[in-house]
Amino acid sequence: MQHLVNSVVITLLLVFSGCSQSSSTYQIPNGPVKEGVVKIKNGRLYYQIVGQDDPIIVIHGGPGFDQGYLLPGMALLAKNHQVIFYDQCGSGLSTVSVIDDQHINDEQFVEDLETLRKALGYPKITLVGHSTGGMLAMRYAIKYGSNVKKMVLMNTLPATTSGIHDFVEEVEQKIAPSAAAIETLQKSQAFLDNDQQTIAKFYSLFFQYYFHNPADLEKLNMQLEPQGIATGMQVARILENSILTKFVDLTHDLKKLKIPTLIIHGESDVIPLHTAEEIAASIKDSRLVVLKQCGHFPYIEKPQEWLKVVEEFLRKN
């Protein structure tokens, strides 16, 4: 089962590629939307901006996913803020020149985010990172804290290797009732042939465990941009391997931060709550909010509560 869990990102990317459509999945209501491309060391970053006032850069998870799964839900932040959604290098509509661990790594992704900030001309930014995007936000804040006004960590990846191992074990336990069926589907010829019914069944069996209420899965937009699927899979392999095999302990550096930080976690998230508590204990004066009856996607599962908590934090001086 460990191999099954370790390969989940790649498998889900394959699933999502089978569900993708030719039209853009990045539809943001209540535009207008400004979009553009920023040149980085290893390719180009695609971004789109909606709203006015203080800039918020939203960092998607994955690794290898794109901004589409955050939409349209997280675009609600644009009512009172200028929100920037972007695809990380090699994902979605962002391109990549070289795909190897020398060019695809956490340090370079931090530099990509800094390049984006500079290109858009923002002296300070608020970061909102979801899932693995939360780890990227923490890494950026550690290196470029003077550029960060506030930080929101939503269902973030743990800040330590031990926490990541606990996360993997939690996934193993939660998917246990469906593990045999998941593995059988994954190895089937119909799955390899991208049979839509087989893919849909696999998709439902696995990702239902990321929600408190499995029925909420249908509200999640996971139609990846076709352009970035192949490179996104390669990027995911490299970053996933790094996350699972390289020692991580950000807590010492997090203790040095002086950035107002909100940590949001679902009580039913597959990422254990104690890992969010560890991050909250590390960042001085941070606030941890645990949403009841909520899993990994609070902007879908508890949209009103999520927005209220985030807006109150952003408005606070």
ABEGO torsion letter per residue (X at the ends): XAAAAAAAAAAAAAAAAAABBABBAABBBGOBBBBBBBBBAAEBBBBBBBEBEBBBBBBBBOBGBBAAAAOAAAAAAAAABBBBBBBBBGBEABBBABBBAAABBAAAAAAAAAAAAAAAGBABBBBBBBEAAAAAAAAAAAAAAAABABBBBBGBBBABAAAAAAAAAAAAAAAAAAAAAAAAAAABAAAAAGBAAAAAAAAAAAAAAABABAAAAAABBABBBAAAAAAAAAAAAAAAAAAAABBBBAAAAAAABBBBBBBBBBAABABBAAAAAAAAAABBGBBBBBBBGBBABAAAABAAAAAAAAAAAAABX
